[in-house]
Amino acid sequence: MSSTETLTDYRSIAHLLRDRAVDHADRIAVREGDREISTRDLHRDARRMARALIAAGIEPGDFVVCWAPNLTRWVIAAHAAWMAGAVLMPLSTRLKALEVGPLLEATGAKLLVTVGECAGTRLIDIVKATYGAGTDRPFDRLPLRRIVRLDEESSSAPGEIGFTDFLASGESVSDTDLDAVIAGIDEDMLAEVMFTSGSTGAPKGVQLSHGQLMRAYRDWADVAALRAGDVYLVIPPFSHGFGLNAGILASAERGMTMVLMDIFDPARALDLILLHGITVASGPPNLYLALLDQRARTGAEVTTMRVCFIGAASVPMELLRRVRAELGVSRAINAYGLIEGCVVSMTRADDPEDVISTTTGRPMDGVEVRIVDDENRPVPQGQTGEIVMRGYNVMQGYWREPELTAAAIDADGWLHSGDIGLLESHGCIRIVDRKKDMFTCGGFNVYPAEVENLLLSSGLMSAVSVVGVPDRRLGEVGVAFVIPHPGSKVTAEALTAWARENMANYKVPRTFVLGTELPLNANGKVAKDVLRTSARQYSDAGQA
């Protein structure tokens, strides 16, 4: 980006929230249980916390780490970090001490915002057990200086301070001092570093700036026709890009009310939809299936839903129709994005059902997309290859990993996604699968997402996930984990027979495993790594 080119009308996220606190002062910004906070008060409390961060020695470019479930105070902390010019680093509450410690060391993080316990795990204690409890700081063998407790008003533990006491500690920093810091923030400065899950190796820190995040999620909200006054059920954790950026940031940008969930539960989600008049929701297909089943059991009438994001390589047509018929949704959207590339593509309002079902839509404005072969050469339209992209949306690189950055972003600025797909004649992207999920059976490439979509079209199951396992004769074969419809008496033999009749033999899973649920990760997506471990018992070639 040139020095004169700007991506949005705002220099930073802090400037954006300042204006929204005027435009939507009395509108509820966040609801969490029986708590609520207006946009005006969110801005006020974020400023108080930003002043406390500055008083604690946080300077522009320093890392502020948030390791906590979805809470109103998490939202305050995020905006405070951005106001102070800090780099926000969210961490999943599912991480353990040996995963968190190296990230704190690698970034030199000075301050951690967290809670004492989440879902039965005592977050601070597990790190102390591994790295030692400090006498004048939180941990003996980590550089962290201070912990801010979102779940306590005061704390006397070494290096800890309660939330209320921390806000009060910022009184030594004036509003004028804070405004001077905010004035020095521009859209090229880093806003966040989000570490990838590390499923293909050690976690990598994706660097994203204020400008590209504001542009990406402004355009995302525009395409979805989100508007001030929408009530948005935010289910993904704030440690994930869709929770943080499509949640906290997009809601501030658009003037929406966020209704927070920590852990998805279909009964509670339906209750929140009915109680608060939810108009917008997001999640993978299995989340909507669970929600629809809950609605069917209760007979509840949902009348307020308007927009739903159903992110997946493919969405069963029947699911789209049920979402519209049973939840009253007028606009169902499929989209494609990745941490390193923000929002890449979205379906549009006038797209027919088959386009929403089978593609992730057309590229966003300012984003170029190509499909390339293994030699990085563009392939003809309609042929499969790796999806690569170029534009304002591409990350600034991986934190202190120049070699990994060069491997991901080529000399011409194209980000290599690792996703396999093709461009349809109407310009929409069809994602076939992840490179790492693909397996080879008898010399043929098998894409689990394609097999899953075919199996779902049988009408014999409500959900399915396919993984590959080693096989002595064929190299690899598929194992399909199936969730039958409630009350169904379908058998593995019947599924095998249907598959053999309706798909190429190399795509037919060798084994069908019937169960009651699929393991989900923190983002509500099927945990393929867990399934691969479980599938090892069905391999005849040793450990998968």
C-alpha positions in Angstrom: 0.0 0.0 0.0 1.4 3.4 -0.9 1.8 6.2 1.6 -1.1 8.1 0.1 -3.5 5.1 -0.4 -6.0 4.5 2.4 -8.2 1.5 3.0 -10.9 3.1 5.0 -12.1 6.5 6.3 -10.5 5.7 9.7 -6.9 5.8 10.7 -7.3 3.1 13.3 -9.9 0.9 15.1 -9.7 3.4 18.0 -10.8 6.2 15.7 -13.7 4.1 14.4 -15.0 3.3 17.9 -14.8 6.9 18.9 -17.2 7.9 16.2 -19.5 5.0 16.8 -19.8 6.0 20.5 -21.3 9.2 19.2 -23.4 7.8 16.3 -24.8 4.9 18.4 -24.2 6.2 22.0 -27.3 4.6 23.6 -27.4 1.4 21.5 -26.5 -1.7 23.5 -23.1 -2.9 22.2 -22.8 -6.1 24.2 -25.2 -8.4 26.1 -23.7 -11.2 28.2 -26.2 -13.0 30.4 -28.1 -10.3 32.3 -25.3 -7.8 31.7 -25.4 -5.1 29.0 -23.3 -2.2 28.0 -24.0 0.7 25.7 -21.7 1.8 22.9 -21.0 5.0 24.9 -20.0 3.1 28.0 -18.0 0.6 26.0 -16.0 3.5 24.7 -15.6 5.0 28.1 -14.5 1.8 29.8 -12.1 1.0 26.9 -10.5 4.4 27.3 -10.1 3.8 31.1 -8.5 0.5 30.4 -6.2 2.0 27.7 -5.0 4.6 30.2 -4.3 1.8 32.7 -2.3 -0.1 30.0 -0.2 3.0 29.4 0.3 3.4 33.1 1.4 -0.2 33.3 4.2 0.5 30.8 2.5 -0.7 27.6 3.8 1.2 24.6 2.7 1.1 20.9 3.8 -2.2 19.4 3.8 -4.1 22.7 1.8 -7.3 23.0 -1.4 -7.5 25.1 -2.5 -11.1 25.4 -6.2 -12.1 26.0 -6.7 -15.6 27.2 -10.3 -15.9 28.4 -13.8 -17.0 27.3 -16.2 -14.6 25.5 -17.0 -11.9 28.0 -18.0 -8.2 27.9 -14.7 -7.4 29.6 -12.9 -9.2 26.8 -14.5 -6.7 24.3 -13.4 -3.8 26.5 -9.8 -5.2 26.7 -9.6 -5.6 22.9 -10.6 -2.0 22.2 -8.3 -0.8 25.0 -5.3 -2.6 23.5 -6.1 -1.0 20.1 -6.4 2.4 21.7 -3.1 2.1 23.4 -1.4 1.1 20.1 -0.7 -2.4 21.4 -0.8 -5.6 19.4 -3.7 -7.7 20.5 -2.8 -11.4 20.8 -5.8 -13.7 21.5 -5.3 -17.2 22.8 -7.7 -20.1 22.9 -8.8 -21.2 26.4 -8.3 -24.8 25.2 -4.5 -24.3 25.1 -2.4 -25.7 27.9 0.7 -24.4 29.6 3.2 -25.9 27.3 1.4 -24.2 24.4 0.9 -20.8 26.0 4.4 -20.4 27.5 6.3 -20.5 24.2 4.0 -17.9 22.7 4.4 -15.5 25.6 8.2 -15.9 25.3 8.2 -15.5 21.5 6.3 -12.2 21.6 7.8 -10.8 24.7 4.3 -10.1 26.0 4.2 -7.8 29.0 0.6 -8.2 30.0 -1.9 -11.0 30.1 -5.7 -10.5 30.4 -7.3 -13.7 31.7 -9.6 -15.4 34.2 -8.8 -17.9 37.0 -10.9 -20.7 35.6 -12.5 -21.6 32.3 -14.5 -24.8 31.6 -13.0 -26.5 34.6 -9.4 -25.5 33.7 -7.5 -23.2 36.1 -5.7 -21.2 33.5 -3.2 -19.3 35.6 -2.5 -22.3 37.9 -1.6 -24.6 35.0 1.0 -22.1 33.8 2.4 -21.7 37.3 2.7 -25.4 37.6 4.9 -25.6 34.5 6.8 -22.3 34.7 6.9 -21.6 38.4 5.1 -19.0 40.5 7.0 -15.7 40.6 7.5 -13.7 43.8 7.1 -10.3 42.2 5.6 -11.3 38.9 3.1 -13.9 37.8 5.5 -16.6 36.5 9.1 -17.4 37.5 10.4 -18.4 34.0 8.3 -16.2 31.7 8.9 -12.5 31.0 5.3 -11.5 31.6 5.0 -8.6 34.0 1.4 -8.5 35.0 -1.9 -10.4 34.9 -5.2 -8.5 34.7 -8.1 -10.7 36.1 -11.3 -10.2 34.2 -13.2 -12.3 36.8 -12.0 -10.5 39.9 -12.3 -6.9 41.0 -9.2 -7.1 43.2 -6.3 -9.6 43.5 -3.4 -9.9 45.9 -1.5 -12.7 44.1 2.0 -11.7 42.9 1.9 -9.9 39.6 -2.0 -10.0 39.5 -4.5 -7.2 39.6 -8.3 -7.3 39.5 -10.2 -5.6 36.7 -11.7 -2.8 38.8 -8.4 -2.0 40.5 -6.6 -2.1 37.1 -9.0 0.5 35.7 -8.4 2.7 38.7 -4.6 2.5 38.2 -4.9 4.4 35.0 -5.9 7.6 36.7 -2.3 8.8 36.6 -2.6 9.0 32.8 -4.7 11.9 31.5 -7.2 11.8 28.6 -4.8 14.2 26.8 -2.0 11.6 27.2 -4.2 8.9 25.8 -5.4 11.0 22.9 -1.8 11.7 22.0 -1.2 7.9 21.8 -4.3 7.4 19.7 -3.3 10.2 17.3 -0.1 8.3 16.6 -1.8 5.1 15.5 -2.4 4.7 11.7 -3.8 2.0 9.5 -0.4 0.5 8.7 0.3 -0.4 12.4 -0.2 -3.9 13.6 -3.6 -4.4 15.3 -3.3 -8.1 16.1 -1.1 -11.2 15.9 -3.2 -14.4 15.8 -1.4 -17.7 16.1 -2.5 -20.5 13.8 -3.6 -23.7 15.4 -0.3 -25.4 14.5 -2.0 -28.4 12.9 0.8 -28.5 10.3 3.7 -27.6 12.6 4.6 -25.1 15.3 2.1 -22.2 15.6 2.8 -19.2 13.4 1.8 -15.7 14.3 -0.2 -14.0 11.6 0.3 -10.2 11.5 -2.7 -8.0 10.5 -2.9 -4.2 10.5 -5.7 -1.8 11.5 -6.4 -0.8 8.0 -6.7 -4.2 6.4 -8.9 -5.5 9.2 -11.2 -2.5 9.1 -11.5 -2.7 5.3 -12.1 -6.5 5.2 -14.9 -6.5 7.8 -16.5 -3.3 6.5 -16.8 -5.0 3.1 -17.9 -8.2 4.7 -20.7 -6.4 6.5 -21.6 -4.5 3.3 -22.0 -7.7 1.3 -24.1 -9.3 4.0 -26.2 -6.1 4.3 -25.6 -5.9 8.1 -26.9 -2.7 9.6 -27.1 -0.7 12.8 -29.5 -2.3 15.2 -28.9 -5.8 14.1 -28.7 -8.3 17.1 -25.8 -10.6 16.4 -25.4 -14.0 18.2 -21.6 -14.3 18.5 -20.8 -18.0 19.0 -17.2 -18.4 17.7 -14.6 -17.7 20.5 -12.8 -14.3 20.4 -9.6 -16.3 20.1 -10.7 -17.1 16.5 -10.7 -14.6 13.7 -14.4 -15.0 13.1 -15.1 -14.3 16.8 -12.7 -11.3 17.1 -12.9 -9.6 13.8 -16.3 -10.7 12.4 -17.6 -10.3 15.9 -16.0 -7.5 18.0 -14.7 -5.4 15.1 -17.6 -5.8 12.7 -20.2 -5.1 15.4 -18.4 -1.9 16.3 -18.1 -0.9 12.7 -21.8 -1.5 11.9 -23.4 -0.5 15.2 -24.7 -4.0 16.0 -25.5 -5.5 19.4 -23.5 -8.6 20.2 -25.1 -11.3 22.3 -22.3 -13.5 23.6 -22.1 -17.2 23.9 -19.0 -19.0 25.4 -19.7 -22.6 24.5 -22.3 -23.5 21.9 -25.3 -25.3 23.2 -28.3 -25.6 20.9 -30.9 -25.2 23.6 -29.3 -22.1 25.0 -28.7 -20.7 21.5 -32.4 -21.0 20.7 -33.3 -19.4 24.0 -31.1 -16.4 23.2 -32.5 -16.1 19.7 -36.1 -16.0 21.1 -35.2 -13.8 24.1 -33.2 -11.1 22.3 -34.7 -11.2 18.8 -31.4 -12.3 17.2 -31.2 -11.2 13.5 -27.7 -12.4 12.6 -25.8 -15.6 13.4 -22.8 -17.5 12.1 -21.4 -21.0 12.2 -20.6 -24.2 10.3 -23.3 -26.4 9.0 -23.3 -28.8 11.9 -24.1 -25.9 14.2 -27.3 -25.0 12.2 -28.3 -28.7 12.1 -28.2 -28.9 15.9 -30.1 -25.6 16.2 -32.7 -26.8 13.7 -33.1 -30.1 15.6 -33.6 -28.2 18.8 -36.2 -25.9 17.2 -38.1 -29.0 15.9 -38.1 -30.6 19.3 -39.5 -27.5 21.0 -41.8 -26.3 18.3 -40.5 -22.8 18.9 -41.3 -20.2 16.2 -38.3 -18.1 15.1 -39.4 -14.8 13.5 -36.5 -12.4 13.8 -33.6 -14.1 12.0 -32.5 -12.3 8.9 -28.9 -13.2 8.0 -26.9 -16.3 8.6 -23.4 -17.1 7.6 -22.8 -20.8 6.9 -19.1 -21.2 6.3 -18.1 -24.4 4.6 -16.6 -25.8 1.4 -20.1 -27.0 0.6 -23.4 -26.6 2.3 -26.1 -29.2 1.8 -29.0 -27.8 -0.2 -31.5 -29.3 2.2 -29.8 -27.4 5.1 -30.2 -24.1 3.2 -33.8 -24.7 2.6 -34.5 -25.7 6.2 -32.6 -22.6 7.5 -34.9 -20.4 5.4 -38.1 -22.3 6.1 -37.6 -23.0 9.8 -35.5 -20.1 11.0 -37.0 -17.5 8.7 -33.6 -16.4 7.3 -33.9 -14.3 4.1 -30.2 -14.1 3.4 -27.9 -17.2 3.8 -24.3 -16.5 3.0 -21.4 -18.8 2.3 -18.0 -17.3 2.5 -14.3 -18.1 2.4 -11.5 -16.7 4.5 -8.4 -17.6 6.3 -6.4 -16.0 9.1 -3.6 -15.1 6.7 -6.0 -13.6 4.1 -9.0 -12.2 6.1 -12.1 -12.3 3.9 -11.5 -13.7 0.4 -14.9 -14.4 -1.1 -18.6 -14.3 -0.3 -21.8 -15.3 -2.0 -24.1 -12.4 -2.9 -27.8 -11.8 -2.2 -29.0 -12.6 -5.7 -27.0 -15.9 -5.9 -29.2 -19.0 -6.5 -29.3 -21.8 -3.9 -26.9 -24.0 -5.9 -24.2 -21.3 -5.9 -24.5 -20.8 -2.1 -24.5 -24.5 -1.6 -21.5 -25.5 -3.7 -19.3 -22.3 -3.8 -18.0 -19.7 -1.5 -18.9 -16.9 -3.9 -17.0 -14.3 -5.8 -13.8 -12.6 -4.6 -14.1 -9.4 -2.6 -13.3 -6.0 -4.0 -9.6 -5.5 -3.9 -8.8 -9.2 -3.7 -7.4 -11.2 -6.7 -7.8 -15.0 -6.8 -6.1 -17.5 -9.0 -6.0 -21.3 -9.2 -2.5 -22.7 -9.7 -0.8 -26.0 -10.2 2.2 -27.4 -8.2 4.6 -25.3 -10.3 2.6 -22.1 -9.4 1.2 -21.8 -13.0 -2.4 -20.7 -13.5 -4.7 -23.5 -14.6 -7.6 -23.1 -17.0 -11.0 -22.1 -15.7 -12.8 -25.2 -14.2 -9.6 -27.1 -13.4 -8.6 -27.8 -9.8 -5.4 -26.5 -8.2 -4.3 -24.5 -5.2 -6.2 -21.3 -4.4 -3.8 -18.3 -4.2 -4.8 -14.7 -3.5 -3.3 -11.2 -3.7 -4.5 -7.8 -2.3 -4.8 -5.6 0.7 -6.2 -8.6 2.7 -2.9 -10.6 2.7 -1.2 -10.6 6.1 1.9 -8.6 6.8 3.8 -11.9 7.4 4.4 -14.4 10.2 5.8 -12.9 13.4 9.6 -13.1 13.2 9.4 -16.0 10.7 10.8 -14.6 7.4 11.4 -18.0 5.8 7.9 -19.2 6.6 6.5 -15.9 5.3 8.5 -16.3 2.0 7.2 -19.8 1.7 3.6 -18.6 2.1 3.7 -15.4 0.0 5.6 -15.7 -3.3 7.7 -13.0 -4.9 4.7 -11.6 -6.8 2.7 -11.2 -3.6 0.4 -14.2 -4.0 -0.6 -15.9 -0.7 -0.7 -19.7 -1.1 -3.7 -20.9 0.9 -3.1 -24.7 0.9 -6.7 -25.0 -0.2 -7.6 -26.9 -3.3 -10.4 -25.4 -5.5 -11.5 -24.2 -8.9 -13.1 -21.1 -10.4 -16.5 -21.7 -11.9 -17.6 -20.0 -15.1 -19.6 -17.4 -13.2 -16.5 -16.4 -11.2 -17.3 -18.1 -7.9 -14.8 -20.2 -6.0 -15.5 -23.8 -5.4 -13.3 -25.3 -2.6 -12.6 -28.9 -3.1 -10.6 -29.6 0.1 -7.5 -28.8 2.1 -4.3 -30.1 0.7 -3.6 -31.7 4.1 -7.0 -33.4 4.1 -6.7 -34.9 0.7 -5.6 -38.5 0.5 -4.8 -40.9 -2.3 -6.6 -44.1 -2.9 -5.3 -46.4 -5.6 -3.5 -43.5 -7.3 -6.6 -41.3 -7.3 -6.9 -38.1 -5.2 -9.8 -38.2 -2.8 -11.1 -35.0 -1.4 -13.1 -35.7 1.8 -15.3 -32.6 1.5 -16.5 -33.9 -1.9 -17.2 -37.4 -0.5 -19.0 -35.9 2.5 -21.3 -33.8 0.3 -22.1 -36.9 -1.8 -22.9 -38.9 1.3 -25.1 -36.1 2.7 -27.1 -36.0 -0.5 -28.2 -39.6 0.3 -30.6 -38.3 3.0 -29.4 -41.2 5.2 -27.5 -39.1 7.7 -27.5 -35.7 9.5 -23.8 -35.3 9.5 -20.6 -37.0 8.3 -16.9 -36.5 8.3 -14.4 -38.4 6.2 -10.6 -39.0 6.9 -8.0 -41.2 5.2 -6.0 -44.0 6.8 -3.1 -46.0 5.4 -3.9 -49.2 3.5 -1.3 -51.7 2.3 -2.9 -52.3 -1.1 -4.4 -49.0 -2.1 -2.1 -46.6 -0.2 -5.0 -44.9 1.7 -8.7 -45.5 2.2 -11.5 -43.5 3.6 -13.1 -43.9 7.0 -16.5 -42.1 7.3 -17.8 -41.1 10.8 -21.6 -40.8 10.4 -24.3 -39.3 12.6 -27.6 -40.9 11.5 -30.9 -39.0 11.7 -32.6 -39.3 15.1 -34.5 -42.6 15.2 -32.9 -43.9 12.0 -32.0 -47.6 11.8 -29.5 -47.1 9.0 -26.6 -49.5 9.0 -23.0 -49.4 7.9 -23.8 -52.0 5.3 -26.6 -49.9 3.8 -24.3 -46.9 3.6 -21.7 -48.9 1.9 -24.2 -50.1 -0.6 -25.5 -46.6 -1.3 -21.9 -45.3 -1.7 -20.9 -48.0 -4.2 -23.9 -47.3 -6.3 -23.5 -43.5 -6.3 -19.8 -42.7 -6.4 -16.6 -43.8 -8.0 -15.1 -46.8 -6.2 -12.0 -45.0 -5.0 -14.2 -42.5 -3.2 -16.2 -45.1 -1.3 -15.1 -45.2 2.3 -13.8 -48.6 3.4 -15.4 -48.2 6.8 -18.5 -46.4 8.1 -18.5 -45.7 11.8 -21.9 -44.7 13.2 -22.2 -42.5 16.3 -24.1 -39.8 18.1 -21.8 -36.8 17.6 -18.7 -35.6 15.9 -15.9 -34.0 17.9 -15.8 -30.2 17.5 -12.9 -27.8 17.9 -13.2 -24.4 19.6 -14.6 -22.8 16.4 -17.4 -25.3 16.1 -15.8 -27.2 13.2 -15.3 -30.9 13.1 -11.9 -31.8 14.7 -10.4 -33.8 11.9 -7.2 -34.5 13.9 -9.3 -36.2 16.6 -11.0 -38.3 14.0 -7.7 -39.3 12.3 -6.5 -40.6 15.7 -9.7 -42.6 16.1 -9.6 -43.9 12.6 -6.2 -45.5 13.1 -7.8 -48.7 14.4 -9.4 -49.2 10.9 -6.0 -49.1 9.1 -4.4 -52.3 8.0 -1.0 -50.6 7.5 0.0 -49.6 11.0 -0.3 -46.2 12.6 -2.0 -43.5 10.5 
